[in-house]
Amino acid sequence: MANFILRKAEPKDVSDILRLIKELAKFEEMEDQVILTEKDLLEDGFGDHPFYHCIVAEVPKQHQSADGHMIIGFAMYYFTYDPWIGKLLYLEDFYVMKEFRGFGIGSEILKKLSQTAVRTRCSSMHFIVAEWNKPSIEFYKRRGASDLSLEEGWRLFKIDKQNLLKMTNEE
Amino acid sequence: MKFTICAAKPEDCKDIARMIMELAVYEKMPDQVKISHKELERDGFGRNPFYQCLVAEVSEDHKSKDGHTKVGYSLFFYTYSTWKGRTVYMEDLYVMPEYRGKGIGKALMATVAKVAKEQHCVRLQFSVLDWNKPSLDFYLAKGAEDLTAKEGWHFLRFHGIALDNLAREAP
């Protein structure tokens, strides 16, 4: 199976995008953490101020998945800013359905993203990977990625809504 | 000591660039700073800003020993979590050493939290170097959670030549 296309996501794709987000979350053992809905994806990706950009991988009907899906992979990204080097492309999610792996779809998506990064004057493409996710880490390292957490000691932190509200109330 | 926290203006970029370098020196990576106030002006105040910035200012009679009244800043932008939706990423938070312990850092962060709340963001994320104990303590006291420790997330990147190679698919 070699036939697939990569294209910009459209509003009609949000249902497939959410399905794939949940599949990836399941793989990362955090399926119950996905609270996003199709409505959120529509408003946040295709409204006046898009918070993200998305590419989808589509196969023709005769190659659809076992469950009858033609959208079989996606990548979600947005632009961020590093005060030392300027614009960056941040890769939030990147996933190809298991039955469609090994055909070069992931590589093509990554290539398209890096071309977007270069074309839009980004110095770097950043993303996070869980340290136990050896297949993904190998996939990225084979292609020249470096691990900044190991090399420079960066740790990711979060502050959730409850504590954010506490901070605003203290002012 | 009285201070104000305001949204940065284009003319603040020289002070912001100065403080970005001070923070980079503290983080032991000053040679990694490649952009100047010119790029900051272009990227933060054009038609499509890539970041937001707050500046902390003291009055003339409290100016620093080098004559500066702009004594702290926070640089942040909007990101997107496929699990939770809109989030804010706080890229930099810095207060000049002689102005610490006066609530300026706390006020800067509370203002970022207020902006996050107004934009319906559900989470604030940021990264800290693993040896930076004063910052780690400051954030943990506000309810921050270390996702690198808790869930194993590592930061990866494709930078410079690695990014170009990926775009060209060179061997």
HADDOCK unambig.tbl for C-alpha pairs under 7 A between the chains (distance, minus, plus):
assign (segid A and resid 21 and name CA) (segid B and resid 82 and name CA) 6.60 0.50 0.50
assign (segid A and resid 33 and name CA) (segid B and resid 83 and name CA) 6.10 0.50 0.50
assign (segid A and resid 34 and name CA) (segid B and resid 83 and name CA) 3.98 0.50 0.50
assign (segid A and resid 34 and name CA) (segid B and resid 84 and name CA) 6.24 0.50 0.50
assign (segid A and resid 35 and name CA) (segid B and resid 83 and name CA) 5.68 0.50 0.50
assign (segid A and resid 35 and name CA) (segid B and resid 84 and name CA) 5.55 0.50 0.50
assign (segid A and resid 36 and name CA) (segid B and resid 82 and name CA) 6.74 0.50 0.50
assign (segid A and resid 36 and name CA) (segid B and resid 83 and name CA) 5.54 0.50 0.50
assign (segid A and resid 36 and name CA) (segid B and resid 84 and name CA) 5.41 0.50 0.50
assign (segid A and resid 36 and name CA) (segid B and resid 85 and name CA) 5.99 0.50 0.50
assign (segid A and resid 51 and name CA) (segid B and resid 79 and name CA) 6.50 0.50 0.50
assign (segid A and resid 51 and name CA) (segid B and resid 80 and name CA) 6.21 0.50 0.50
assign (segid A and resid 52 and name CA) (segid B and resid 80 and name CA) 6.47 0.50 0.50
assign (segid A and resid 80 and name CA) (segid B and resid 50 and name CA) 6.43 0.50 0.50
assign (segid A and resid 80 and name CA) (segid B and resid 77 and name CA) 6.78 0.50 0.50
assign (segid A and resid 81 and name CA) (segid B and resid 50 and name CA) 6.20 0.50 0.50
assign (segid A and resid 81 and name CA) (segid B and resid 51 and name CA) 6.28 0.50 0.50
assign (segid A and resid 83 and name CA) (segid B and resid 20 and name CA) 6.88 0.50 0.50
assign (segid A and resid 84 and name CA) (segid B and resid 32 and name CA) 6.34 0.50 0.50
assign (segid A and resid 84 and name CA) (segid B and resid 33 and name CA) 4.09 0.50 0.50
assign (segid A and resid 84 and name CA) (segid B and resid 34 and name CA) 5.47 0.50 0.50
assign (segid A and resid 84 and name CA) (segid B and resid 35 and name CA) 5.77 0.50 0.50
assign (segid A and resid 85 and name CA) (segid B and resid 33 and name CA) 6.30 0.50 0.50
assign (segid A and resid 85 and name CA) (segid B and resid 34 and name CA) 5.26 0.50 0.50
assign (segid A and resid 85 and name CA) (segid B and resid 35 and name CA) 5.55 0.50 0.50
assign (segid A and resid 86 and name CA) (segid B and resid 35 and name CA) 6.71 0.50 0.50
assign (segid A and resid 111 and name CA) (segid B and resid 166 and name CA) 5.65 0.50 0.50
assign (segid A and resid 111 and name CA) (segid B and resid 167 and name CA) 5.08 0.50 0.50
assign (segid A and resid 112 and name CA) (segid B and resid 167 and name CA) 7.00 0.50 0.50
assign (segid A and resid 114 and name CA) (segid B and resid 163 and name CA) 6.16 0.50 0.50
assign (segid A and resid 114 and name CA) (segid B and resid 166 and name CA) 6.25 0.50 0.50
assign (segid A and resid 114 and name CA) (segid B and resid 167 and name CA) 4.98 0.50 0.50
assign (segid A and resid 115 and name CA) (segid B and resid 167 and name CA) 4.83 0.50 0.50
assign (segid A and resid 123 and name CA) (segid B and resid 159 and name CA) 6.47 0.50 0.50
assign (segid A and resid 123 and name CA) (segid B and resid 160 and name CA) 6.30 0.50 0.50
assign (segid A and resid 124 and name CA) (segid B and resid 157 and name CA) 6.72 0.50 0.50
assign (segid A and resid 124 and name CA) (segid B and resid 158 and name CA) 5.67 0.50 0.50
assign (segid A and resid 124 and name CA) (segid B and resid 159 and name CA) 4.46 0.50 0.50
assign (segid A and resid 124 and name CA) (segid B and resid 160 and name CA) 6.47 0.50 0.50
assign (segid A and resid 124 and name CA) (segid B and resid 163 and name CA) 6.66 0.50 0.50
assign (segid A and resid 125 and name CA) (segid B and resid 157 and name CA) 5.48 0.50 0.50
assign (segid A and resid 125 and name CA) (segid B and resid 158 and name CA) 5.14 0.50 0.50
assign (segid A and resid 125 and name CA) (segid B and resid 159 and name CA) 6.51 0.50 0.50
assign (segid A and resid 126 and name CA) (segid B and resid 156 and name CA) 5.82 0.50 0.50
assign (segid A and resid 126 and name CA) (segid B and resid 157 and name CA) 4.29 0.50 0.50
assign (segid A and resid 126 and name CA) (segid B and resid 158 and name CA) 6.53 0.50 0.50
assign (segid A and resid 127 and name CA) (segid B and resid 155 and name CA) 5.97 0.50 0.50
assign (segid A and resid 127 and name CA) (segid B and resid 156 and name CA) 5.44 0.50 0.50
assign (segid A and resid 127 and name CA) (segid B and resid 157 and name CA) 6.23 0.50 0.50
assign (segid A and resid 128 and name CA) (segid B and resid 153 and name CA) 6.10 0.50 0.50
assign (segid A and resid 128 and name CA) (segid B and resid 154 and name CA) 5.32 0.50 0.50
assign (segid A and resid 128 and name CA) (segid B and resid 155 and name CA) 4.52 0.50 0.50
assign (segid A and resid 128 and name CA) (segid B and resid 156 and name CA) 5.66 0.50 0.50
assign (segid A and resid 129 and name CA) (segid B and resid 153 and name CA) 5.50 0.50 0.50
assign (segid A and resid 129 and name CA) (segid B and resid 154 and name CA) 5.39 0.50 0.50
assign (segid A and resid 129 and name CA) (segid B and resid 155 and name CA) 6.69 0.50 0.50
assign (segid A and resid 130 and name CA) (segid B and resid 152 and name CA) 5.05 0.50 0.50
assign (segid A and resid 130 and name CA) (segid B and resid 153 and name CA) 4.26 0.50 0.50
assign (segid A and resid 130 and name CA) (segid B and resid 154 and name CA) 5.99 0.50 0.50
assign (segid A and resid 131 and name CA) (segid B and resid 152 and name CA) 5.15 0.50 0.50
assign (segid A and resid 131 and name CA) (segid B and resid 153 and name CA) 5.95 0.50 0.50
assign (segid A and resid 131 and name CA) (segid B and resid 154 and name CA) 6.23 0.50 0.50
assign (segid A and resid 143 and name CA) (segid B and resid 166 and name CA) 6.94 0.50 0.50
assign (segid A and resid 144 and name CA) (segid B and resid 158 and name CA) 6.57 0.50 0.50
assign (segid A and resid 144 and name CA) (segid B and resid 162 and name CA) 5.24 0.50 0.50
assign (segid A and resid 145 and name CA) (segid B and resid 156 and name CA) 6.39 0.50 0.50
assign (segid A and resid 145 and name CA) (segid B and resid 157 and name CA) 5.33 0.50 0.50
assign (segid A and resid 145 and name CA) (segid B and resid 158 and name CA) 4.74 0.50 0.50
assign (segid A and resid 145 and name CA) (segid B and resid 162 and name CA) 6.91 0.50 0.50
assign (segid A and resid 146 and name CA) (segid B and resid 156 and name CA) 5.54 0.50 0.50
assign (segid A and resid 146 and name CA) (segid B and resid 157 and name CA) 5.59 0.50 0.50
assign (segid A and resid 146 and name CA) (segid B and resid 158 and name CA) 6.71 0.50 0.50
assign (segid A and resid 147 and name CA) (segid B and resid 154 and name CA) 6.87 0.50 0.50
assign (segid A and resid 147 and name CA) (segid B and resid 155 and name CA) 5.96 0.50 0.50
assign (segid A and resid 147 and name CA) (segid B and resid 156 and name CA) 4.48 0.50 0.50
assign (segid A and resid 147 and name CA) (segid B and resid 157 and name CA) 6.78 0.50 0.50
assign (segid A and resid 148 and name CA) (segid B and resid 155 and name CA) 5.34 0.50 0.50
assign (segid A and resid 148 and name CA) (segid B and resid 156 and name CA) 5.56 0.50 0.50
assign (segid A and resid 149 and name CA) (segid B and resid 154 and name CA) 5.28 0.50 0.50
assign (segid A and resid 149 and name CA) (segid B and resid 155 and name CA) 5.42 0.50 0.50
assign (segid A and resid 153 and name CA) (segid B and resid 129 and name CA) 5.21 0.50 0.50
assign (segid A and resid 153 and name CA) (segid B and resid 130 and name CA) 5.22 0.50 0.50
assign (segid A and resid 154 and name CA) (segid B and resid 127 and name CA) 6.13 0.50 0.50
assign (segid A and resid 154 and name CA) (segid B and resid 128 and name CA) 5.57 0.50 0.50
assign (segid A and resid 154 and name CA) (segid B and resid 129 and name CA) 4.47 0.50 0.50
assign (segid A and resid 154 and name CA) (segid B and resid 130 and name CA) 6.09 0.50 0.50
assign (segid A and resid 155 and name CA) (segid B and resid 127 and name CA) 5.31 0.50 0.50
assign (segid A and resid 155 and name CA) (segid B and resid 128 and name CA) 5.36 0.50 0.50
assign (segid A and resid 155 and name CA) (segid B and resid 129 and name CA) 5.99 0.50 0.50
assign (segid A and resid 155 and name CA) (segid B and resid 130 and name CA) 6.27 0.50 0.50
assign (segid A and resid 155 and name CA) (segid B and resid 146 and name CA) 6.92 0.50 0.50
assign (segid A and resid 155 and name CA) (segid B and resid 148 and name CA) 5.36 0.50 0.50
assign (segid A and resid 156 and name CA) (segid B and resid 126 and name CA) 6.08 0.50 0.50
assign (segid A and resid 156 and name CA) (segid B and resid 127 and name CA) 4.48 0.50 0.50
assign (segid A and resid 156 and name CA) (segid B and resid 128 and name CA) 6.74 0.50 0.50
assign (segid A and resid 156 and name CA) (segid B and resid 146 and name CA) 6.06 0.50 0.50
assign (segid A and resid 156 and name CA) (segid B and resid 147 and name CA) 5.42 0.50 0.50
assign (segid A and resid 156 and name CA) (segid B and resid 148 and name CA) 5.40 0.50 0.50
assign (segid A and resid 156 and name CA) (segid B and resid 153 and name CA) 6.99 0.50 0.50
assign (segid A and resid 157 and name CA) (segid B and resid 125 and name CA) 5.59 0.50 0.50
assign (segid A and resid 157 and name CA) (segid B and resid 126 and name CA) 5.37 0.50 0.50
assign (segid A and resid 157 and name CA) (segid B and resid 127 and name CA) 5.57 0.50 0.50
assign (segid A and resid 157 and name CA) (segid B and resid 144 and name CA) 6.29 0.50 0.50
assign (segid A and resid 157 and name CA) (segid B and resid 145 and name CA) 5.46 0.50 0.50
assign (segid A and resid 157 and name CA) (segid B and resid 146 and name CA) 4.62 0.50 0.50
assign (segid A and resid 157 and name CA) (segid B and resid 147 and name CA) 5.40 0.50 0.50
assign (segid A and resid 158 and name CA) (segid B and resid 123 and name CA) 6.84 0.50 0.50
assign (segid A and resid 158 and name CA) (segid B and resid 124 and name CA) 5.63 0.50 0.50
assign (segid A and resid 158 and name CA) (segid B and resid 125 and name CA) 4.35 0.50 0.50
assign (segid A and resid 158 and name CA) (segid B and resid 126 and name CA) 6.48 0.50 0.50
assign (segid A and resid 158 and name CA) (segid B and resid 144 and name CA) 5.48 0.50 0.50
assign (segid A and resid 158 and name CA) (segid B and resid 145 and name CA) 5.45 0.50 0.50
assign (segid A and resid 158 and name CA) (segid B and resid 146 and name CA) 6.83 0.50 0.50
assign (segid A and resid 158 and name CA) (segid B and resid 147 and name CA) 6.94 0.50 0.50
assign (segid A and resid 159 and name CA) (segid B and resid 123 and name CA) 5.91 0.50 0.50
assign (segid A and resid 159 and name CA) (segid B and resid 124 and name CA) 5.16 0.50 0.50
assign (segid A and resid 159 and name CA) (segid B and resid 125 and name CA) 6.39 0.50 0.50
assign (segid A and resid 159 and name CA) (segid B and resid 143 and name CA) 6.29 0.50 0.50
assign (segid A and resid 159 and name CA) (segid B and resid 144 and name CA) 4.66 0.50 0.50
assign (segid A and resid 159 and name CA) (segid B and resid 145 and name CA) 6.51 0.50 0.50
assign (segid A and resid 160 and name CA) (segid B and resid 122 and name CA) 6.59 0.50 0.50
assign (segid A and resid 160 and name CA) (segid B and resid 123 and name CA) 4.77 0.50 0.50
assign (segid A and resid 160 and name CA) (segid B and resid 124 and name CA) 6.52 0.50 0.50
assign (segid A and resid 161 and name CA) (segid B and resid 122 and name CA) 5.26 0.50 0.50
assign (segid A and resid 161 and name CA) (segid B and resid 123 and name CA) 5.60 0.50 0.50
assign (segid A and resid 163 and name CA) (segid B and resid 142 and name CA) 6.96 0.50 0.50
assign (segid A and resid 163 and name CA) (segid B and resid 143 and name CA) 5.97 0.50 0.50
assign (segid A and resid 164 and name CA) (segid B and resid 113 and name CA) 5.52 0.50 0.50
assign (segid A and resid 167 and name CA) (segid B and resid 110 and name CA) 5.25 0.50 0.50
assign (segid A and resid 167 and name CA) (segid B and resid 113 and name CA) 6.82 0.50 0.50
assign (segid A and resid 168 and name CA) (segid B and resid 110 and name CA) 5.17 0.50 0.50
assign (segid A and resid 168 and name CA) (segid B and resid 113 and name CA) 6.15 0.50 0.50
assign (segid A and resid 168 and name CA) (segid B and resid 114 and name CA) 5.58 0.50 0.50
assign (segid A and resid 171 and name CA) (segid B and resid 107 and name CA) 6.95 0.50 0.50
assign (segid A and resid 171 and name CA) (segid B and resid 110 and name CA) 6.75 0.50 0.50
